[in-house]
Each structure stands twice: as C-alpha cells, then as structure tokens.
Amino acid sequence: MDLSHNHDNQVILDFSDKLQVNINHLEQLFDNCNDYIKRKLTIGGINKADVYLAYTDNMVDRTLLEYSIIKNLLFKMENMPVEGKYEHIIKYGLQTADFKEVLTMDDVSQSVISGDVVLLIDGYQKGIAISLKNFPGRGVPEVDAEVTIKGPKDSFAESIAINTVLIRRRIKDTHLKMEPLQIGIRSRTSVTLAYISGIADDELIEEVKRRFDSFVIDGVFDIGMLEQLTEKAWYSPFPQYQSTERPDKAASALMEGRIAVIVDNSPMVLLLPVTINSFFQASDDYYRSWQIASFMRILRYIGGFFAVTLPALYIAVCNYQLEMIPTPLVLSFAAARQGVPFSILMEVIILLLAFELLTEAGIRLPSPMGNTIGIVGGLIIGDAAISANLVSPLVVIVVAFTAIASFTIPNETFTTALRISRYLMIALAAILGLFGIVIGIMLLFIHLAGLKSFGIPYLSPIAAKSNEDGTIRDSIIKYPIFKMKNRPIYANKDEKVRFKEK
C-alpha cells in the first residue's frame, strides 16, 4: 500500500557494500538538513569494523542511544570476528529487540526521517534500523469535543502509536488487526487500518484499500484530507465517515464490524461505514439505561428537525399561512414587529448569519475569549438589536432555539451539513411557503436515500432492514444491551451474533 513514487528530480541511489559510498549518498540526500545527525565509529579489537550511525535530531531517545547502542558498540566489540561482523554486532551490540533490516537507500532515508536510528556497517549492502523513537507530544489528553458524564475521559492524541495502544487496551483480542499503510509521496504519512478479522467484512476491507490506492498526493496531514480524497459522493455536505476523538467509541465501532482509520499527527480517528443514526449516537447512550438513552436520542432527532426547518417554518407561516396562527398571537407578532424596517426573510437571514459569524469567531479565539464572544454576541448584541428595532424579539427567539437544537447533535460535521440545508429550506419557504418546506424535506430525504457509505445505505435501517439486522435496535430507540443480540448490517454475515445467554 506504499503510494510513494519517484520524482523527476529525485536521485535514485543504490546500496553499496562500501561504507563511504553509502555515507556520501546519505549526506547528498540530507544536504542542508541541520537536524540530520550522524557519527562514524571504528569498533572492535583486532578485527576492526567501520560503522555509521544516522538519525534525526529530537526524534530519538538520546539516553537509550548513548547507553544501549553506542556504549555497547565501543566497549563490547573486542572479540569481533573476521567474518560475520554484521551478525556479531546484532547479537552483542544491540540491547533491543526492536530492529529490522533495511535493504535499500530509500528504506534507510525513510527510517531516518521516521525516527529510527540507522546503523550501516562497512562491507555489507544492508543496514539496521533500530527503533528508539521519542517523538515530542502531549500524551493522552482528555476529551474535548465529545464530552460525556459517564464513561472514560481519555482521548486520542497526535501520535499514531498512542492511538493504537488506546484501542488495544480496550480490545485484547489477537483478531484485532492493525494494518500499516503509507500515504503521500513527500509526507510519507503513516496510516493504520484497524479492524477485527472475522467480524469486519472482507469486501469492505478491500474496498477501503482500493480507495486509498486510487490516488497519489504530495502529503496528507489529517483525517479531513483523507476523508475528502476517498468520499465518492464529494458533492454532498453530509459526511460519509464518522470522526471521533474517543477511543471507547472507536473500540465499540470495531466490535460492530466497522473499520477505524488512524492517521499519524491527527487527534481524531475515522470510522466507516456510517449510517445517519451514527451521528445521533453519543457514548453516554451505552453507559446509561435504555430508557434514558432512548429519550435523549429522540430529543436529538427532534433537535435535528428543528435545526433544519424552524426558521423556514416561521417565514412560511408569517408570510403565507398566517391563518394557522390564533388571532391573539397574530396581534402579538404584529406588535413585536412594529417599527422593524426589514422583512421577515431579511430578519431571519441577518440573525442566522450573525450567529454563524459568532460561532466561527468563538471557535477561532482561545477558549476563555470564545466563551466571552458567545455571551456578548448572544445577550448584549441581541438585546441591543431589539432595542434599536432592527429585529423583532420573536426572530431572536426562533434563531436562538434553532442554535440550541443544532448543538444537541453530537457530531459537528453532520451539524454543519444540517446548517447548510437550513438555507435551502429558507429559500423554498420564502417562495412557496409550507409547500416549499414539504418539497425541501422530500429533496433532502431523496438526497440522503441516494447516499451510500462504502456500500451501506445512508438511511439504514429505514432504507435497508432485515430481521437479523442489529441496526434497527440501535437507531432512534436504543434497546437494552441484552436485546441487541445481533451486530449491525455492515458486519460479516457469518459473525452476526454478539450476545447470547448461557
């Protein structure tokens, strides 16, 4: 799965059995790289051997390098044989089991820039890559975006090694496979496909690999780039992946037969395939009783409906179907709008755009200032706009309720897609009233019904359901855990059962 390709301006260098030739090749490759550290040593007693160490500064554990490698090479190689120096150095000179042979100069250079220490020995057309990685990082952080009341608080970090361990500690099964890939001809980004062999569908695994093999790019630096490159329905604002920062959610997805895509330098993990229900599920749902979880999910679906349709409903009723409102309420609306110079449509658009600006400003600013912006924008500016008769109080209530409804959905990417759909509803409501909203909802469902995430219908289990499918029992209503006996639709057909009574 290595997508690296040769560039027109890249020098192709062969591995030589002459150490100085290999040194010259490496120094040519790492010309003007001040973080490239190298040292040539002469080791052994009577039968001396020239060796060359190379690594990238600040990417290796210097203490281990000095005391486990260099010290052994300098002081424990007195009995160096005439033949078999390579094997002798491996046996007595390396106090680590984590090393591998490198057979090409490209492997040597990639090992160096990936954080390994490379040891070259004179007289051999191969080298040793010793894993002494010590990347700077922030360890295991706490959950930031997907906060829960119950459940673990640890979160994925930027290190792919940490992220794989966080999943491994939850699924202690040899069938959990971590398949390494590499994407980006310049960035050489490490990507890991995690899945449980036997539970994950083999065709799904192959389809993921085909999509990752279907393009060549200079570099990938985050899961968002990988998501855009591999989505088939690129024209849709609705995500065909689920991103999460929670290791417990990723482990739960793997148990269902899904695949996790872990990208180095990204504190999020991609889960696939997805259905629309995946974006309304929170980790809390599986740590609470089924009654509370079902009630909260119903609230989220209601919130999603109002996040898309509430401003459009207000415009349609006030402009076209005013007779639906009781007379006292109509008089109250009229009194509230007295002196407002803008039409209802303009009021709603102005306030919605102001809300979008405040949301964007709150995200970009540091956390304390972001919270302040939200309070200032939501209270002071809103109150000032009402006092100045720029907007009516009712529109402020409608937009505020719409914003609250949007925030009930646990997935930010899906929430953004609903926010975009809201403007389509507003346009149709302004032209056709309630009839336009009905058309908009139909168009939205037609679009969602046509989407697939790696072959799985987006509206499953509504669009695709079977009696043996466990998806229906974990959708709008969450069944008790002992009632969810089968895995969802995307699991391997031979491994559907996940719970049975003894």
Summary of the structure (lengths in Angstrom):
residues: 502
radius of gyration: 29.6
end to end distance: 43.0
largest distance: 106.5
contacts: 1546
relative contact order: 0.09
helix: 47%
strand: 15%
